[in-house]
């Protein structure tokens, strides 16, 4: 569920907000790029140092990194198809 929310729901939310706030062109593409990226590896290190659930953080980093290849491609295909990015 975390992977789905990070790679699909979060970008959808931010791009919807950006669209209704009037972001277009490079600004809209920037919002897309910043919201669609996988979870940072630093979150695993932070979880390990803070004695939190480091294995879970590592799995989230791994899954979002692998699946982002496909979701970013799908988002690009969709956004190009509807004319929001060139």
Beta strands, then each sheet from edge to edge (+ up, - down):
end
